[in-house]
Amino acid sequence: VAIALSALMVVIYFGFVLLVAFGKPFMGTLIVPGLSIGIVIGALVLLATWITTLFYVRWANRHVDAAVVRLGAERDAR
């Protein structure tokens, strides 16, 4: 899961950087005065980071923490 989420974030970040580098006219398109598509996509990148982190934390709490508790119980039983 960690590798998949890391790969997803690499694609999102590099995609954004490539859009900034090669899609300047698109990224500079104004939606409303003072708000461009680039700003909106940048905010979405930050939101994706929070969502991905939240997903990983919940997954780790359910799966990794349970495995750690189980291994600790097995160690203590010896």
Phi and psi restraints in degrees (range 20) as a CNS / XPLOR table:
assign (resid 1 and name C) (resid 2 and name N)
       (resid 2 and name CA) (resid 2 and name C) 1.0 -62.5 20.0 2
assign (resid 2 and name N) (resid 2 and name CA)
       (resid 2 and name C) (resid 3 and name N) 1.0 -40.3 20.0 2
assign (resid 2 and name C) (resid 3 and name N)
       (resid 3 and name CA) (resid 3 and name C) 1.0 -66.8 20.0 2
assign (resid 3 and name N) (resid 3 and name CA)
       (resid 3 and name C) (resid 4 and name N) 1.0 -42.5 20.0 2
assign (resid 3 and name C) (resid 4 and name N)
       (resid 4 and name CA) (resid 4 and name C) 1.0 -63.9 20.0 2
assign (resid 4 and name N) (resid 4 and name CA)
       (resid 4 and name C) (resid 5 and name N) 1.0 -43.8 20.0 2
assign (resid 4 and name C) (resid 5 and name N)
       (resid 5 and name CA) (resid 5 and name C) 1.0 -68.5 20.0 2
assign (resid 5 and name N) (resid 5 and name CA)
       (resid 5 and name C) (resid 6 and name N) 1.0 -36.3 20.0 2
assign (resid 5 and name C) (resid 6 and name N)
       (resid 6 and name CA) (resid 6 and name C) 1.0 -64.1 20.0 2
assign (resid 6 and name N) (resid 6 and name CA)
       (resid 6 and name C) (resid 7 and name N) 1.0 -43.2 20.0 2
assign (resid 6 and name C) (resid 7 and name N)
       (resid 7 and name CA) (resid 7 and name C) 1.0 -62.9 20.0 2
assign (resid 7 and name N) (resid 7 and name CA)
       (resid 7 and name C) (resid 8 and name N) 1.0 -40.6 20.0 2
assign (resid 7 and name C) (resid 8 and name N)
       (resid 8 and name CA) (resid 8 and name C) 1.0 -60.2 20.0 2
assign (resid 8 and name N) (resid 8 and name CA)
       (resid 8 and name C) (resid 9 and name N) 1.0 -45.2 20.0 2
assign (resid 8 and name C) (resid 9 and name N)
       (resid 9 and name CA) (resid 9 and name C) 1.0 -68.4 20.0 2
assign (resid 9 and name N) (resid 9 and name CA)
       (resid 9 and name C) (resid 10 and name N) 1.0 -34.1 20.0 2
assign (resid 9 and name C) (resid 10 and name N)
       (resid 10 and name CA) (resid 10 and name C) 1.0 -62.4 20.0 2
assign (resid 10 and name N) (resid 10 and name CA)
       (resid 10 and name C) (resid 11 and name N) 1.0 -44.1 20.0 2
assign (resid 10 and name C) (resid 11 and name N)
       (resid 11 and name CA) (resid 11 and name C) 1.0 -62.4 20.0 2
assign (resid 11 and name N) (resid 11 and name CA)
       (resid 11 and name C) (resid 12 and name N) 1.0 -43.9 20.0 2
assign (resid 11 and name C) (resid 12 and name N)
       (resid 12 and name CA) (resid 12 and name C) 1.0 -63.8 20.0 2
assign (resid 12 and name N) (resid 12 and name CA)
       (resid 12 and name C) (resid 13 and name N) 1.0 -49.9 20.0 2
assign (resid 12 and name C) (resid 13 and name N)
       (resid 13 and name CA) (resid 13 and name C) 1.0 -64.0 20.0 2
assign (resid 13 and name N) (resid 13 and name CA)
       (resid 13 and name C) (resid 14 and name N) 1.0 -49.1 20.0 2
assign (resid 13 and name C) (resid 14 and name N)
       (resid 14 and name CA) (resid 14 and name C) 1.0 -66.6 20.0 2
assign (resid 14 and name N) (resid 14 and name CA)
       (resid 14 and name C) (resid 15 and name N) 1.0 -34.8 20.0 2
assign (resid 14 and name C) (resid 15 and name N)
       (resid 15 and name CA) (resid 15 and name C) 1.0 -60.3 20.0 2
assign (resid 15 and name N) (resid 15 and name CA)
       (resid 15 and name C) (resid 16 and name N) 1.0 -43.1 20.0 2
assign (resid 15 and name C) (resid 16 and name N)
       (resid 16 and name CA) (resid 16 and name C) 1.0 -64.5 20.0 2
assign (resid 16 and name N) (resid 16 and name CA)
       (resid 16 and name C) (resid 17 and name N) 1.0 -45.3 20.0 2
assign (resid 16 and name C) (resid 17 and name N)
       (resid 17 and name CA) (resid 17 and name C) 1.0 -62.7 20.0 2
assign (resid 17 and name N) (resid 17 and name CA)
       (resid 17 and name C) (resid 18 and name N) 1.0 -41.5 20.0 2
assign (resid 17 and name C) (resid 18 and name N)
       (resid 18 and name CA) (resid 18 and name C) 1.0 -66.2 20.0 2
assign (resid 18 and name N) (resid 18 and name CA)
       (resid 18 and name C) (resid 19 and name N) 1.0 -37.1 20.0 2
assign (resid 18 and name C) (resid 19 and name N)
       (resid 19 and name CA) (resid 19 and name C) 1.0 -63.5 20.0 2
assign (resid 19 and name N) (resid 19 and name CA)
       (resid 19 and name C) (resid 20 and name N) 1.0 -41.3 20.0 2
assign (resid 19 and name C) (resid 20 and name N)
       (resid 20 and name CA) (resid 20 and name C) 1.0 -63.9 20.0 2
assign (resid 20 and name N) (resid 20 and name CA)
       (resid 20 and name C) (resid 21 and name N) 1.0 -40.3 20.0 2
assign (resid 20 and name C) (resid 21 and name N)
       (resid 21 and name CA) (resid 21 and name C) 1.0 -74.0 20.0 2
assign (resid 21 and name N) (resid 21 and name CA)
       (resid 21 and name C) (resid 22 and name N) 1.0 -42.4 20.0 2
assign (resid 21 and name C) (resid 22 and name N)
       (resid 22 and name CA) (resid 22 and name C) 1.0 -113.1 20.0 2
assign (resid 22 and name N) (resid 22 and name CA)
       (resid 22 and name C) (resid 23 and name N) 1.0 -6.8 20.0 2
assign (resid 22 and name C) (resid 23 and name N)
       (resid 23 and name CA) (resid 23 and name C) 1.0 -121.2 20.0 2
assign (resid 23 and name N) (resid 23 and name CA)
       (resid 23 and name C) (resid 24 and name N) 1.0 42.0 20.0 2
assign (resid 23 and name C) (resid 24 and name N)
       (resid 24 and name CA) (resid 24 and name C) 1.0 -56.8 20.0 2
assign (resid 24 and name N) (resid 24 and name CA)
       (resid 24 and name C) (resid 25 and name N) 1.0 -44.4 20.0 2
assign (resid 24 and name C) (resid 25 and name N)
       (resid 25 and name CA) (resid 25 and name C) 1.0 -61.8 20.0 2
assign (resid 25 and name N) (resid 25 and name CA)
       (resid 25 and name C) (resid 26 and name N) 1.0 -39.7 20.0 2
assign (resid 25 and name C) (resid 26 and name N)
       (resid 26 and name CA) (resid 26 and name C) 1.0 -66.9 20.0 2
assign (resid 26 and name N) (resid 26 and name CA)
       (resid 26 and name C) (resid 27 and name N) 1.0 -48.0 20.0 2
assign (resid 26 and name C) (resid 27 and name N)
       (resid 27 and name CA) (resid 27 and name C) 1.0 -66.2 20.0 2
assign (resid 27 and name N) (resid 27 and name CA)
       (resid 27 and name C) (resid 28 and name N) 1.0 -27.3 20.0 2
assign (resid 27 and name C) (resid 28 and name N)
       (resid 28 and name CA) (resid 28 and name C) 1.0 -86.3 20.0 2
assign (resid 28 and name N) (resid 28 and name CA)
       (resid 28 and name C) (resid 29 and name N) 1.0 -2.9 20.0 2
assign (resid 28 and name C) (resid 29 and name N)
       (resid 29 and name CA) (resid 29 and name C) 1.0 -63.4 20.0 2
assign (resid 29 and name N) (resid 29 and name CA)
       (resid 29 and name C) (resid 30 and name N) 1.0 126.9 20.0 2
assign (resid 29 and name C) (resid 30 and name N)
       (resid 30 and name CA) (resid 30 and name C) 1.0 -81.9 20.0 2
assign (resid 30 and name N) (resid 30 and name CA)
       (resid 30 and name C) (resid 31 and name N) 1.0 132.9 20.0 2
assign (resid 30 and name C) (resid 31 and name N)
       (resid 31 and name CA) (resid 31 and name C) 1.0 -86.0 20.0 2
assign (resid 31 and name N) (resid 31 and name CA)
       (resid 31 and name C) (resid 32 and name N) 1.0 -52.3 20.0 2
assign (resid 31 and name C) (resid 32 and name N)
       (resid 32 and name CA) (resid 32 and name C) 1.0 -136.1 20.0 2
assign (resid 32 and name N) (resid 32 and name CA)
       (resid 32 and name C) (resid 33 and name N) 1.0 161.8 20.0 2
assign (resid 32 and name C) (resid 33 and name N)
       (resid 33 and name CA) (resid 33 and name C) 1.0 -54.1 20.0 2
assign (resid 33 and name N) (resid 33 and name CA)
       (resid 33 and name C) (resid 34 and name N) 1.0 125.1 20.0 2
assign (resid 33 and name C) (resid 34 and name N)
       (resid 34 and name CA) (resid 34 and name C) 1.0 89.7 20.0 2
assign (resid 34 and name N) (resid 34 and name CA)
       (resid 34 and name C) (resid 35 and name N) 1.0 -2.0 20.0 2
assign (resid 34 and name C) (resid 35 and name N)
       (resid 35 and name CA) (resid 35 and name C) 1.0 -133.5 20.0 2
assign (resid 35 and name N) (resid 35 and name CA)
       (resid 35 and name C) (resid 36 and name N) 1.0 111.0 20.0 2
assign (resid 35 and name C) (resid 36 and name N)
       (resid 36 and name CA) (resid 36 and name C) 1.0 -101.6 20.0 2
assign (resid 36 and name N) (resid 36 and name CA)
       (resid 36 and name C) (resid 37 and name N) 1.0 167.4 20.0 2
assign (resid 36 and name C) (resid 37 and name N)
       (resid 37 and name CA) (resid 37 and name C) 1.0 -61.5 20.0 2
assign (resid 37 and name N) (resid 37 and name CA)
       (resid 37 and name C) (resid 38 and name N) 1.0 -36.5 20.0 2
assign (resid 37 and name C) (resid 38 and name N)
       (resid 38 and name CA) (resid 38 and name C) 1.0 -60.7 20.0 2
assign (resid 38 and name N) (resid 38 and name CA)
       (resid 38 and name C) (resid 39 and name N) 1.0 -40.3 20.0 2
assign (resid 38 and name C) (resid 39 and name N)
       (resid 39 and name CA) (resid 39 and name C) 1.0 -66.6 20.0 2
assign (resid 39 and name N) (resid 39 and name CA)
       (resid 39 and name C) (resid 40 and name N) 1.0 -42.0 20.0 2
assign (resid 39 and name C) (resid 40 and name N)
       (resid 40 and name CA) (resid 40 and name C) 1.0 -63.7 20.0 2
assign (resid 40 and name N) (resid 40 and name CA)
       (resid 40 and name C) (resid 41 and name N) 1.0 -45.9 20.0 2
assign (resid 40 and name C) (resid 41 and name N)
       (resid 41 and name CA) (resid 41 and name C) 1.0 -65.1 20.0 2
assign (resid 41 and name N) (resid 41 and name CA)
       (resid 41 and name C) (resid 42 and name N) 1.0 -38.7 20.0 2
assign (resid 41 and name C) (resid 42 and name N)
       (resid 42 and name CA) (resid 42 and name C) 1.0 -60.1 20.0 2
assign (resid 42 and name N) (resid 42 and name CA)
       (resid 42 and name C) (resid 43 and name N) 1.0 -42.4 20.0 2
assign (resid 42 and name C) (resid 43 and name N)
       (resid 43 and name CA) (resid 43 and name C) 1.0 -64.9 20.0 2
assign (resid 43 and name N) (resid 43 and name CA)
       (resid 43 and name C) (resid 44 and name N) 1.0 -37.0 20.0 2
assign (resid 43 and name C) (resid 44 and name N)
       (resid 44 and name CA) (resid 44 and name C) 1.0 -67.0 20.0 2
assign (resid 44 and name N) (resid 44 and name CA)
       (resid 44 and name C) (resid 45 and name N) 1.0 -33.1 20.0 2
assign (resid 44 and name C) (resid 45 and name N)
       (resid 45 and name CA) (resid 45 and name C) 1.0 -63.4 20.0 2
assign (resid 45 and name N) (resid 45 and name CA)
       (resid 45 and name C) (resid 46 and name N) 1.0 -44.8 20.0 2
assign (resid 45 and name C) (resid 46 and name N)
       (resid 46 and name CA) (resid 46 and name C) 1.0 -63.3 20.0 2
assign (resid 46 and name N) (resid 46 and name CA)
       (resid 46 and name C) (resid 47 and name N) 1.0 -41.8 20.0 2
assign (resid 46 and name C) (resid 47 and name N)
       (resid 47 and name CA) (resid 47 and name C) 1.0 -62.6 20.0 2
assign (resid 47 and name N) (resid 47 and name CA)
       (resid 47 and name C) (resid 48 and name N) 1.0 -40.7 20.0 2
assign (resid 47 and name C) (resid 48 and name N)
       (resid 48 and name CA) (resid 48 and name C) 1.0 -62.0 20.0 2
assign (resid 48 and name N) (resid 48 and name CA)
       (resid 48 and name C) (resid 49 and name N) 1.0 -36.4 20.0 2
assign (resid 48 and name C) (resid 49 and name N)
       (resid 49 and name CA) (resid 49 and name C) 1.0 -63.5 20.0 2
assign (resid 49 and name N) (resid 49 and name CA)
       (resid 49 and name C) (resid 50 and name N) 1.0 -46.3 20.0 2
assign (resid 49 and name C) (resid 50 and name N)
       (resid 50 and name CA) (resid 50 and name C) 1.0 -62.8 20.0 2
assign (resid 50 and name N) (resid 50 and name CA)
       (resid 50 and name C) (resid 51 and name N) 1.0 -44.4 20.0 2
assign (resid 50 and name C) (resid 51 and name N)
       (resid 51 and name CA) (resid 51 and name C) 1.0 -64.7 20.0 2
assign (resid 51 and name N) (resid 51 and name CA)
       (resid 51 and name C) (resid 52 and name N) 1.0 -43.0 20.0 2
assign (resid 51 and name C) (resid 52 and name N)
       (resid 52 and name CA) (resid 52 and name C) 1.0 -63.2 20.0 2
assign (resid 52 and name N) (resid 52 and name CA)
       (resid 52 and name C) (resid 53 and name N) 1.0 -42.7 20.0 2
assign (resid 52 and name C) (resid 53 and name N)
       (resid 53 and name CA) (resid 53 and name C) 1.0 -63.4 20.0 2
assign (resid 53 and name N) (resid 53 and name CA)
       (resid 53 and name C) (resid 54 and name N) 1.0 -44.4 20.0 2
assign (resid 53 and name C) (resid 54 and name N)
       (resid 54 and name CA) (resid 54 and name C) 1.0 -60.1 20.0 2
assign (resid 54 and name N) (resid 54 and name CA)
       (resid 54 and name C) (resid 55 and name N) 1.0 -44.4 20.0 2
assign (resid 54 and name C) (resid 55 and name N)
       (resid 55 and name CA) (resid 55 and name C) 1.0 -60.3 20.0 2
assign (resid 55 and name N) (resid 55 and name CA)
       (resid 55 and name C) (resid 56 and name N) 1.0 -45.8 20.0 2
assign (resid 55 and name C) (resid 56 and name N)
       (resid 56 and name CA) (resid 56 and name C) 1.0 -64.9 20.0 2
assign (resid 56 and name N) (resid 56 and name CA)
       (resid 56 and name C) (resid 57 and name N) 1.0 -42.5 20.0 2
assign (resid 56 and name C) (resid 57 and name N)
       (resid 57 and name CA) (resid 57 and name C) 1.0 -62.1 20.0 2
assign (resid 57 and name N) (resid 57 and name CA)
       (resid 57 and name C) (resid 58 and name N) 1.0 -44.4 20.0 2
assign (resid 57 and name C) (resid 58 and name N)
       (resid 58 and name CA) (resid 58 and name C) 1.0 -64.5 20.0 2
assign (resid 58 and name N) (resid 58 and name CA)
       (resid 58 and name C) (resid 59 and name N) 1.0 -42.2 20.0 2
assign (resid 58 and name C) (resid 59 and name N)
       (resid 59 and name CA) (resid 59 and name C) 1.0 -63.2 20.0 2
assign (resid 59 and name N) (resid 59 and name CA)
       (resid 59 and name C) (resid 60 and name N) 1.0 -45.8 20.0 2
assign (resid 59 and name C) (resid 60 and name N)
       (resid 60 and name CA) (resid 60 and name C) 1.0 -64.3 20.0 2
assign (resid 60 and name N) (resid 60 and name CA)
       (resid 60 and name C) (resid 61 and name N) 1.0 -39.6 20.0 2
assign (resid 60 and name C) (resid 61 and name N)
       (resid 61 and name CA) (resid 61 and name C) 1.0 -62.2 20.0 2
assign (resid 61 and name N) (resid 61 and name CA)
       (resid 61 and name C) (resid 62 and name N) 1.0 -37.7 20.0 2
assign (resid 61 and name C) (resid 62 and name N)
       (resid 62 and name CA) (resid 62 and name C) 1.0 -76.1 20.0 2
assign (resid 62 and name N) (resid 62 and name CA)
       (resid 62 and name C) (resid 63 and name N) 1.0 -43.0 20.0 2
assign (resid 62 and name C) (resid 63 and name N)
       (resid 63 and name CA) (resid 63 and name C) 1.0 -101.3 20.0 2
assign (resid 63 and name N) (resid 63 and name CA)
       (resid 63 and name C) (resid 64 and name N) 1.0 -50.9 20.0 2
assign (resid 63 and name C) (resid 64 and name N)
       (resid 64 and name CA) (resid 64 and name C) 1.0 -70.7 20.0 2
assign (resid 64 and name N) (resid 64 and name CA)
       (resid 64 and name C) (resid 65 and name N) 1.0 -46.9 20.0 2
assign (resid 64 and name C) (resid 65 and name N)
       (resid 65 and name CA) (resid 65 and name C) 1.0 -62.5 20.0 2
assign (resid 65 and name N) (resid 65 and name CA)
       (resid 65 and name C) (resid 66 and name N) 1.0 -38.6 20.0 2
assign (resid 65 and name C) (resid 66 and name N)
       (resid 66 and name CA) (resid 66 and name C) 1.0 -63.3 20.0 2
assign (resid 66 and name N) (resid 66 and name CA)
       (resid 66 and name C) (resid 67 and name N) 1.0 -39.7 20.0 2
assign (resid 66 and name C) (resid 67 and name N)
       (resid 67 and name CA) (resid 67 and name C) 1.0 -67.3 20.0 2
assign (resid 67 and name N) (resid 67 and name CA)
       (resid 67 and name C) (resid 68 and name N) 1.0 -38.3 20.0 2
assign (resid 67 and name C) (resid 68 and name N)
       (resid 68 and name CA) (resid 68 and name C) 1.0 -65.2 20.0 2
assign (resid 68 and name N) (resid 68 and name CA)
       (resid 68 and name C) (resid 69 and name N) 1.0 -43.1 20.0 2
assign (resid 68 and name C) (resid 69 and name N)
       (resid 69 and name CA) (resid 69 and name C) 1.0 -62.7 20.0 2
assign (resid 69 and name N) (resid 69 and name CA)
       (resid 69 and name C) (resid 70 and name N) 1.0 -44.2 20.0 2
assign (resid 69 and name C) (resid 70 and name N)
       (resid 70 and name CA) (resid 70 and name C) 1.0 -62.3 20.0 2
assign (resid 70 and name N) (resid 70 and name CA)
       (resid 70 and name C) (resid 71 and name N) 1.0 -44.2 20.0 2
assign (resid 70 and name C) (resid 71 and name N)
       (resid 71 and name CA) (resid 71 and name C) 1.0 -65.2 20.0 2
assign (resid 71 and name N) (resid 71 and name CA)
       (resid 71 and name C) (resid 72 and name N) 1.0 -37.8 20.0 2
assign (resid 71 and name C) (resid 72 and name N)
       (resid 72 and name CA) (resid 72 and name C) 1.0 -64.6 20.0 2
assign (resid 72 and name N) (resid 72 and name CA)
       (resid 72 and name C) (resid 73 and name N) 1.0 -40.1 20.0 2
assign (resid 72 and name C) (resid 73 and name N)
       (resid 73 and name CA) (resid 73 and name C) 1.0 -65.7 20.0 2
assign (resid 73 and name N) (resid 73 and name CA)
       (resid 73 and name C) (resid 74 and name N) 1.0 -39.4 20.0 2
assign (resid 73 and name C) (resid 74 and name N)
       (resid 74 and name CA) (resid 74 and name C) 1.0 -65.3 20.0 2
assign (resid 74 and name N) (resid 74 and name CA)
       (resid 74 and name C) (resid 75 and name N) 1.0 -39.5 20.0 2
assign (resid 74 and name C) (resid 75 and name N)
       (resid 75 and name CA) (resid 75 and name C) 1.0 -65.9 20.0 2
assign (resid 75 and name N) (resid 75 and name CA)
       (resid 75 and name C) (resid 76 and name N) 1.0 -42.0 20.0 2
assign (resid 75 and name C) (resid 76 and name N)
       (resid 76 and name CA) (resid 76 and name C) 1.0 -69.2 20.0 2
assign (resid 76 and name N) (resid 76 and name CA)
       (resid 76 and name C) (resid 77 and name N) 1.0 -26.1 20.0 2
assign (resid 76 and name C) (resid 77 and name N)
       (resid 77 and name CA) (resid 77 and name C) 1.0 -73.1 20.0 2
assign (resid 77 and name N) (resid 77 and name CA)
       (resid 77 and name C) (resid 78 and name N) 1.0 -19.8 20.0 2
